[in-house]
Amino acid sequence: MQDFTIENLILLTSILLFLSILASKTSGRLGVPSLIIFLVIGMLVGVDGILGIPFSDFEAIMKIGTVALIFILFSGGLDTKMESVAPVMWKGVSLASLGVFLTAGVTGLFVWKFTDFSLIEGLLLGSIISSTDAAAVFSILRSKGIGLRGRLRPLLELESGSNDPMAYFLTISFVQLALNETIGVWQIALQFVIQMSLGFGYGYIFGKIAVWIINKIKLDYDGLYPVLIMAVVLFSFAFSAYSFGNGFLTVYVVGVILGNSSFIHKRSLTKFYDGQAWLMQIVMFIALGFLVNPREVVPVIGIGMLVSLVLIFVARPVGVFVSLIPFRMKFREKLFISWVGLRGAVPIIFATIPVTAGLESSMLIFNIIFFVVITSVALQGTTLMTIAKWLRLDKRVEAARRYPLELEMTEGFKNELVEVSIPADCPQANKRIVELGFPRNALIVMIERNKQYITPNGNTIIKPGDNLLVMTNSLRDLKSIHACLQITPK
């Protein structure tokens, strides 16, 4: 398209973004993750779509996808609260490592036994498709106002945020094996230990350094703080990747460290990177849609359907049940976790790696992966709420409240604002604030009751169903607040 100018490109980009945002408003109600709608929009623009724009630069898309995934993982880490994740930490780690390994292995062995792929190619395909996208799951749950009982949500969040590095390592390893079969298994195992250890270590160090820099640098323009964090994230990934670490794990850990620390402009910066993560996901899916030619996908429907069924009904359950053997969990919870293994953009991005490496069967693998992702979303995404209700693991959740007062930490503001809900069976309910023995370093600044906002004083009575907006010196004081109110945090 010779007349496709920069103005046309900008116009097309803006229209695609508008369409993606509008589509996200309705996709959740239909039970389909909005990110798949973004992918379909990209396909409609591509060579087999309405506009018929030819595009086949897999290397460019891989680079775009890598940058996008960096900030998506960082934002996921930023939203990970250690208070919620700590009780399920080892379960999540087991799912994100052993679970991914077993899922890749079972899928790969099936592909090797029942198709014309070699063992290495089968394991490569299994590795690419082994990571999950729980963000797609929660977009459906939120749109319907459905929550999950127990600690399933933090467990799924932790798994989805930390299993991409494992899938990436396996993908790279089997690409290397396919191109150079002299590499030994023990050499790959040693690389795994080194990459994961260094990736975690770099993430912890750079996360702590980032907190210190943000609070000490005192920039003249507040708008430079997002730029500063962006530089830290990109540097952390690059340094880790060049220093034998796993860069994706590094940026996720950096996000976790920042998300659980106090720093200047934390509230606005968290919102900024949440919006940026959505932008990255939209761009990533639309770009991936450009690469997909439906005419090339049709011939792989048969093998793609077989791989999908094995992945959903065999490989994922095996990975979940085996990796959770050391932990006490109900059977129905494990069953639900097995069903939640939706695939998203990450497997399609990873599928571009063997293409750019020049692997002979790479295009066939890419088209199979694309079909498996679509099938996973179509089957699991649309039945997610039905399965949650059938297993009695669903619960109704209220929409997020918006308080008329929003404060955040600036250079002169060293406190945190937290929300504390008073359950119906709270022993301290129906008592005056002065009788609660509230910690000295905590102050109730507002009470939300029946959609009304109350300015409290010492004689104000706390009632069941109240939502307290509490100012504390540190998030660590939250345990003292819960102990004072004699409630168990959710």
Wavefront OBJ file of the C-alpha trace (Angstrom):
o trace
v 0.000 0.000 0.000
v 2.116 2.846 -1.338
v -0.283 5.612 -0.273
v -0.291 4.448 3.370
v 1.172 7.615 4.931
v 2.027 8.426 8.538
v -1.273 10.325 8.778
v -3.146 7.214 7.680
v -1.232 5.151 10.240
v -2.114 7.566 13.059
v -5.763 7.648 11.985
v -5.935 3.844 11.801
v -4.269 3.492 15.216
v -6.728 5.878 16.874
v -9.722 4.100 15.321
v -8.423 0.702 16.430
v -7.941 1.962 19.993
v -11.466 3.431 20.053
v -12.936 0.168 18.747
v -10.964 -1.874 21.288
v -12.138 0.252 24.225
v -15.776 0.115 23.066
v -15.512 -3.650 22.555
v -14.203 -4.121 26.091
v -17.439 -2.615 27.436
v -19.559 -5.432 26.013
v -17.221 -8.418 25.718
v -17.275 -9.259 29.431
v -21.085 -9.380 29.450
v -20.914 -11.945 26.661
v -18.491 -14.064 28.696
v -15.611 -13.463 26.274
v -12.374 -11.842 27.526
v -11.956 -8.404 25.968
v -8.382 -9.149 24.886
v -9.627 -11.720 22.388
v -11.855 -9.020 20.903
v -8.698 -6.937 20.408
v -7.121 -9.876 18.571
v -10.142 -10.203 16.278
v -9.967 -6.463 15.503
v -6.332 -6.927 14.453
v -7.325 -9.850 12.213
v -10.036 -7.739 10.542
v -7.381 -5.182 9.609
v -4.842 -7.793 8.421
v -4.254 -9.334 5.027
v -7.391 -11.520 5.121
v -9.524 -8.824 6.744
v -11.564 -5.841 5.603
v -8.614 -3.502 4.976
v -6.314 -6.267 3.729
v -3.104 -4.738 5.106
v -0.235 -7.180 4.368
v 2.087 -7.657 7.330
v 4.429 -10.550 8.098
v 7.290 -9.094 10.139
v 7.417 -11.652 12.964
v 10.621 -10.191 14.401
v 9.038 -6.741 14.803
v 5.977 -8.230 16.494
v 8.183 -10.302 18.799
v 10.030 -7.138 19.876
v 6.775 -5.224 20.375
v 5.363 -8.163 22.334
v 8.465 -8.364 24.535
v 8.252 -4.682 25.511
v 4.508 -4.997 26.083
v 4.949 -8.087 28.247
v 7.594 -6.296 30.348
v 5.125 -3.614 31.413
v 2.194 -6.024 31.745
v 4.219 -8.162 34.177
v 5.455 -5.072 36.018
v 1.895 -3.782 36.431
v 0.800 -7.225 37.616
v 3.534 -7.185 40.244
v 2.564 -3.652 41.254
v -0.981 -4.861 42.009
v 0.174 -7.948 43.944
v -0.389 -7.428 47.676
v 1.877 -9.568 49.821
v -0.683 -9.623 52.639
v -3.059 -11.539 50.347
v -0.418 -13.564 48.510
v 1.725 -14.645 51.484
v -0.627 -17.456 52.657
v -0.608 -19.010 49.155
v 2.978 -18.173 48.211
v 4.321 -21.718 47.913
v 1.203 -22.989 46.173
v 1.576 -20.259 43.552
v 5.290 -20.932 43.103
v 4.598 -24.651 42.649
v 1.877 -23.967 40.056
v 4.069 -21.453 38.213
v 7.072 -23.790 38.039
v 6.263 -27.490 38.411
v 2.723 -26.968 37.108
v 3.957 -25.239 33.956
v 6.660 -27.870 33.439
v 4.173 -30.737 33.706
v 1.629 -29.014 31.465
v 4.295 -28.504 28.806
v 5.568 -32.062 29.175
v 2.200 -33.823 28.934
v 1.117 -31.685 25.977
v 4.453 -32.160 24.235
v 4.470 -35.944 24.661
v 0.953 -36.167 23.224
v 1.934 -34.050 20.194
v 4.997 -36.256 19.631
v 3.060 -39.531 19.892
v 0.029 -38.645 17.776
v 1.393 -36.208 15.150
v 4.310 -35.944 12.758
v 6.209 -33.575 15.071
v 9.494 -34.757 16.579
v 9.865 -35.048 20.372
v 11.708 -31.717 20.607
v 9.137 -29.950 18.415
v 6.288 -31.421 20.461
v 7.839 -30.267 23.740
v 8.485 -26.853 22.179
v 4.807 -26.547 21.273
v 3.821 -27.646 24.784
v 6.187 -25.105 26.333
v 4.824 -22.229 24.276
v 1.249 -22.960 25.324
v 2.004 -23.759 28.996
v 1.432 -20.344 30.655
v -1.971 -18.953 31.667
v -3.657 -15.560 31.473
v -5.746 -15.094 34.616
v -6.271 -11.404 33.770
v -8.754 -12.567 31.162
v -10.534 -14.597 33.840
v -10.929 -11.701 36.243
v -12.232 -9.377 33.521
v -15.164 -11.789 33.122
v -15.694 -12.167 36.867
v -15.670 -8.410 37.458
v -18.107 -7.726 34.626
v -20.627 -10.079 36.263
v -19.884 -9.009 39.838
v -18.694 -12.533 40.718
v -15.887 -13.219 43.161
v -14.137 -16.404 44.291
v -14.294 -17.955 47.740
v -11.306 -18.557 49.960
v -7.877 -17.629 48.640
v -8.417 -18.728 45.052
v -8.143 -15.230 43.623
v -4.700 -14.335 45.089
v -3.465 -17.822 44.180
v -4.537 -17.414 40.539
v -3.123 -13.878 40.431
v 0.231 -15.078 41.742
v 0.346 -17.993 39.314
v -0.558 -15.895 36.275
v 1.954 -13.197 37.177
v 4.851 -15.586 37.752
v 4.378 -18.453 35.279
v 5.379 -16.561 32.108
v 9.122 -16.610 33.007
v 9.018 -20.415 33.294
v 7.213 -20.791 29.959
v 9.693 -18.394 28.335
v 12.666 -20.352 29.655
v 11.245 -23.649 28.377
v 10.464 -22.128 24.974
v 13.978 -20.729 24.533
v 15.532 -23.996 25.735
v 13.635 -26.190 23.269
v 14.313 -23.771 20.402
v 18.003 -24.153 21.220
v 17.624 -27.944 21.355
v 15.809 -27.971 18.007
v 18.621 -25.981 16.395
v 21.475 -27.636 18.291
v 20.712 -31.111 19.646
v 24.132 -31.390 21.298
v 22.932 -29.298 24.258
v 22.463 -31.579 27.278
v 19.556 -31.794 29.706
v 21.807 -31.046 32.675
v 23.075 -27.933 30.941
v 19.476 -26.721 30.535
v 18.696 -27.561 34.179
v 21.716 -25.532 35.303
v 20.610 -22.612 33.112
v 17.172 -22.772 34.737
v 18.552 -22.557 38.272
v 20.888 -19.702 37.335
v 18.281 -17.702 35.394
v 15.537 -17.960 38.000
v 17.849 -17.304 40.960
v 19.502 -14.309 39.350
v 16.187 -13.043 37.959
v 14.627 -13.031 41.425
v 17.749 -11.561 43.044
v 18.063 -8.744 40.506
v 14.368 -7.973 40.878
v 14.631 -7.682 44.656
v 17.735 -5.465 44.489
v 16.416 -3.171 41.746
v 13.028 -2.958 43.469
v 14.603 -1.746 46.707
v 16.842 0.665 44.806
v 13.822 1.998 42.892
v 11.923 2.767 46.115
v 14.934 4.592 47.539
v 15.522 6.600 44.340
v 11.866 7.630 43.940
v 11.643 8.900 47.521
v 15.032 10.646 47.521
v 15.444 12.167 44.070
v 12.886 15.028 44.547
v 12.195 15.763 40.884
v 11.096 19.291 39.963
v 8.281 18.014 37.737
v 5.831 15.386 38.999
v 5.283 14.203 35.435
v 8.825 12.799 35.382
v 8.131 10.155 38.049
v 6.395 7.758 35.594
v 9.355 8.246 33.245
v 11.777 7.450 36.072
v 9.975 4.196 36.904
v 9.803 3.292 33.219
v 13.577 3.713 32.968
v 14.072 1.525 36.063
v 11.830 -1.227 34.659
v 13.498 -1.287 31.237
v 16.989 -1.182 32.768
v 16.099 -3.992 35.195
v 14.937 -6.240 32.355
v 17.936 -5.496 30.135
v 20.492 -5.867 32.937
v 18.983 -9.175 34.019
v 18.807 -10.518 30.458
v 22.429 -9.550 29.764
v 23.587 -10.924 33.131
v 22.210 -14.465 32.722
v 19.004 -13.757 34.661
v 15.359 -14.106 33.626
v 14.325 -10.551 32.721
v 10.578 -11.228 32.897
v 10.862 -12.563 36.445
v 13.023 -9.565 37.354
v 10.482 -6.935 36.292
v 7.653 -8.825 38.012
v 9.603 -8.880 41.291
v 10.454 -5.173 40.886
v 6.715 -4.520 40.589
v 5.952 -6.585 43.705
v 8.600 -4.718 45.744
v 7.283 -1.325 44.631
v 3.642 -2.317 45.097
v 4.276 -3.293 48.719
v 6.399 -0.247 49.614
v 5.566 3.376 50.343
v 6.780 5.891 47.783
v 5.877 9.321 46.449
v 2.783 9.555 44.210
v 2.117 5.831 44.616
v -1.632 6.047 43.934
v -1.343 8.051 40.706
v 1.664 6.040 39.477
v -0.158 2.754 40.082
v -3.140 4.012 38.079
v -0.810 5.216 35.316
v 0.850 1.824 34.933
v -2.488 0.030 35.105
v -3.613 2.118 32.139
v -0.301 1.524 30.387
v -0.680 -2.251 30.884
v -4.078 -2.101 29.177
v -2.586 -0.105 26.325
v 0.223 -2.638 25.974
v -2.268 -5.503 25.893
v -4.404 -3.794 23.252
v -1.389 -2.995 21.068
v 0.013 -6.501 21.526
v -3.200 -8.286 20.565
v -3.930 -6.054 17.589
v -0.351 -6.493 16.340
v -0.630 -10.267 16.738
v -3.896 -10.158 14.809
v -1.990 -8.653 11.869
v 0.171 -11.804 11.702
v -2.697 -14.279 11.622
v -4.018 -15.388 8.238
v -7.261 -17.325 8.781
v -6.644 -19.226 5.532
v -3.493 -20.711 7.071
v -5.269 -21.613 10.318
v -8.044 -23.661 8.666
v -5.769 -26.603 7.680
v -4.584 -27.048 11.312
v -8.065 -27.125 12.881
v -7.957 -30.903 13.303
v -4.632 -31.135 15.132
v -5.364 -27.833 16.889
v -8.591 -29.212 18.349
v -6.818 -32.347 19.581
v -4.078 -30.292 21.252
v -6.706 -28.031 22.840
v -8.663 -30.941 24.307
v -5.525 -32.589 25.692
v -4.312 -29.294 27.132
v -7.644 -28.431 28.777
v -8.768 -31.852 29.993
v -5.473 -33.684 30.608
v -2.284 -31.592 30.700
v -3.526 -28.647 32.764
v -5.307 -30.851 35.363
v -2.203 -33.065 35.673
v -0.032 -29.979 36.209
v -2.409 -28.552 38.812
v -3.168 -31.704 40.816
v 0.439 -32.955 40.906
v 1.989 -29.566 41.769
v -0.531 -29.085 44.610
v -0.027 -32.553 46.185
v 2.068 -31.146 49.100
v -0.707 -28.684 50.015
v -4.104 -29.217 51.612
v -6.789 -28.040 49.202
v -10.298 -29.182 48.411
v -10.799 -31.269 45.302
v -13.286 -28.782 43.837
v -10.778 -25.936 44.284
v -8.134 -27.882 42.341
v -10.726 -28.699 39.724
v -11.590 -25.020 39.303
v -7.935 -23.986 39.094
v -7.540 -26.605 36.349
v -10.414 -25.058 34.406
v -9.134 -21.500 34.855
v -6.060 -22.196 32.708
v -7.052 -19.783 29.952
v -4.417 -19.016 27.334
v -3.881 -15.423 26.198
v -1.474 -13.316 24.164
v 1.723 -14.625 25.748
v 1.696 -18.036 23.973
v 1.174 -16.292 20.620
v 4.116 -13.976 21.358
v 6.287 -16.932 22.365
v 5.209 -18.689 19.150
v 7.007 -15.981 17.163
v 10.350 -17.007 18.732
v 10.837 -20.220 16.696
v 9.666 -18.336 13.575
v 12.369 -15.671 14.003
v 14.901 -18.411 14.825
v 14.215 -20.053 11.455
v 12.854 -23.360 12.746
v 11.460 -25.401 9.849
v 8.091 -26.228 11.424
v 7.669 -22.834 13.113
v 4.765 -21.505 10.986
v 2.788 -24.689 11.575
v 3.425 -24.358 15.321
v 2.403 -20.679 15.238
v -0.950 -21.418 13.582
v -1.669 -24.319 15.954
v -0.899 -22.117 18.973
v -3.243 -19.428 17.672
v -6.070 -21.928 17.234
v -5.485 -23.401 20.717
v -5.661 -19.935 22.302
v -8.951 -19.142 20.550
v -10.389 -22.537 21.528
v -9.301 -22.139 25.152
v -11.026 -18.773 25.442
v -14.138 -19.900 23.582
v -14.632 -22.977 25.773
v -13.204 -22.009 29.160
v -13.879 -18.274 29.042
v -17.585 -18.602 28.268
v -18.189 -21.313 30.895
v -16.086 -19.881 33.717
v -18.951 -18.513 35.816
v -21.030 -21.650 35.263
v -18.178 -23.835 36.560
v -17.569 -21.521 39.562
v -21.257 -21.727 40.527
v -21.411 -25.487 39.913
v -18.435 -26.018 42.234
v -19.942 -23.549 44.787
v -16.836 -21.360 44.670
v -18.521 -18.128 43.545
v -19.610 -15.213 45.685
v -21.237 -11.902 44.959
v -18.915 -8.903 45.264
v -19.752 -5.240 45.494
v -18.537 -2.702 42.999
v -15.460 -0.770 44.063
v -16.329 2.281 46.127
v -15.146 5.735 45.202
v -14.523 7.925 48.201
v -14.944 11.700 47.877
v -11.530 12.063 49.532
v -8.460 10.566 47.874
v -5.026 11.237 49.307
v -1.679 9.925 48.245
v 1.862 10.174 49.423
v 3.783 13.273 48.360
v 7.126 14.522 49.600
v 5.530 15.817 52.788
v 2.939 13.071 53.212
v 4.238 9.827 54.739
v 0.983 8.005 55.498
v -1.139 5.338 53.869
v -4.907 5.211 53.383
v -6.485 1.772 53.722
v -10.050 0.499 53.629
v -11.321 -1.763 56.415
v -14.741 -3.439 56.172
v -16.727 -4.358 59.304
v -18.365 -7.799 58.858
v -21.795 -8.622 60.266
v -20.298 -10.838 63.011
v -17.604 -8.392 64.143
v -17.296 -8.541 67.986
v -16.407 -4.844 68.119
v -19.459 -3.684 66.165
v -21.941 -1.353 67.903
v -19.177 0.157 70.025
v -17.964 3.750 70.083
v -14.616 4.471 68.431
v -13.202 5.612 71.762
v -13.951 2.144 73.202
v -12.114 0.229 70.480
v -8.589 0.875 71.707
v -7.523 1.910 68.203
v -3.737 2.109 67.593
v -2.303 5.569 68.202
v -0.670 5.659 64.777
v -3.999 5.008 62.997
v -6.918 7.378 62.459
v -10.414 6.733 61.043
v -10.896 9.679 58.693
v -14.192 8.611 57.078
v -16.947 5.986 57.359
v -19.045 4.816 54.415
v -22.454 3.560 55.639
v -25.403 2.800 53.359
v -23.817 4.882 50.582
v -23.543 7.837 52.954
v -20.240 9.304 54.182
v -19.782 10.104 57.871
v -17.065 12.205 59.481
v -16.354 10.261 62.694
v -15.397 11.357 66.196
v -14.716 9.459 69.394
v -18.421 8.965 70.135
v -19.280 7.591 66.662
v -20.605 4.025 66.864
v -19.113 1.457 64.478
v -21.844 -0.693 62.916
v -21.843 -3.954 60.905
v -21.441 -3.260 57.197
v -19.443 -0.060 57.744
v -16.436 0.607 55.549
v -13.728 2.554 57.325
v -11.186 4.728 55.558
v -8.186 4.580 57.886
v -4.971 6.616 57.757
v -1.900 4.792 59.054
v 1.816 5.456 59.231
v 2.523 2.224 57.351
v 0.709 -0.703 55.773
v 2.373 -2.830 58.460
v -0.007 -1.222 60.978
v -2.934 -2.937 59.235
v -2.422 -6.071 61.345
v -2.815 -4.014 64.525
v -6.020 -2.470 63.164
v -7.493 -5.883 62.351
v -6.487 -7.176 65.792
v -8.124 -4.178 67.445
v -11.385 -4.766 65.561
v -11.072 -8.557 66.092
v -11.648 -9.286 62.408
v -9.823 -11.558 59.984
v -8.636 -9.866 56.762
v -10.021 -11.332 53.523
l 1 2 3 4 5 6 7 8 9 10 11 12 13 14 15 16 17 18 19 20 21 22 23 24 25 26 27 28 29 30 31 32 33 34 35 36 37 38 39 40 41 42 43 44 45 46 47 48 49 50 51 52 53 54 55 56 57 58 59 60 61 62 63 64 65 66 67 68 69 70 71 72 73 74 75 76 77 78 79 80 81 82 83 84 85 86 87 88 89 90 91 92 93 94 95 96 97 98 99 100 101 102 103 104 105 106 107 108 109 110 111 112 113 114 115 116 117 118 119 120 121 122 123 124 125 126 127 128 129 130 131 132 133 134 135 136 137 138 139 140 141 142 143 144 145 146 147 148 149 150 151 152 153 154 155 156 157 158 159 160 161 162 163 164 165 166 167 168 169 170 171 172 173 174 175 176 177 178 179 180 181 182 183 184 185 186 187 188 189 190 191 192 193 194 195 196 197 198 199 200 201 202 203 204 205 206 207 208 209 210 211 212 213 214 215 216 217 218 219 220 221 222 223 224 225 226 227 228 229 230 231 232 233 234 235 236 237 238 239 240 241 242 243 244 245 246 247 248 249 250 251 252 253 254 255 256 257 258 259 260 261 262 263 264 265 266 267 268 269 270 271 272 273 274 275 276 277 278 279 280 281 282 283 284 285 286 287 288 289 290 291 292 293 294 295 296 297 298 299 300 301 302 303 304 305 306 307 308 309 310 311 312 313 314 315 316 317 318 319 320 321 322 323 324 325 326 327 328 329 330 331 332 333 334 335 336 337 338 339 340 341 342 343 344 345 346 347 348 349 350 351 352 353 354 355 356 357 358 359 360 361 362 363 364 365 366 367 368 369 370 371 372 373 374 375 376 377 378 379 380 381 382 383 384 385 386 387 388 389 390 391 392 393 394 395 396 397 398 399 400 401 402 403 404 405 406 407 408 409 410 411 412 413 414 415 416 417 418 419 420 421 422 423 424 425 426 427 428 429 430 431 432 433 434 435 436 437 438 439 440 441 442 443 444 445 446 447 448 449 450 451 452 453 454 455 456 457 458 459 460 461 462 463 464 465 466 467 468 469 470 471 472 473 474 475 476 477 478 479 480 481 482 483 484 485 486 487 488 489 490
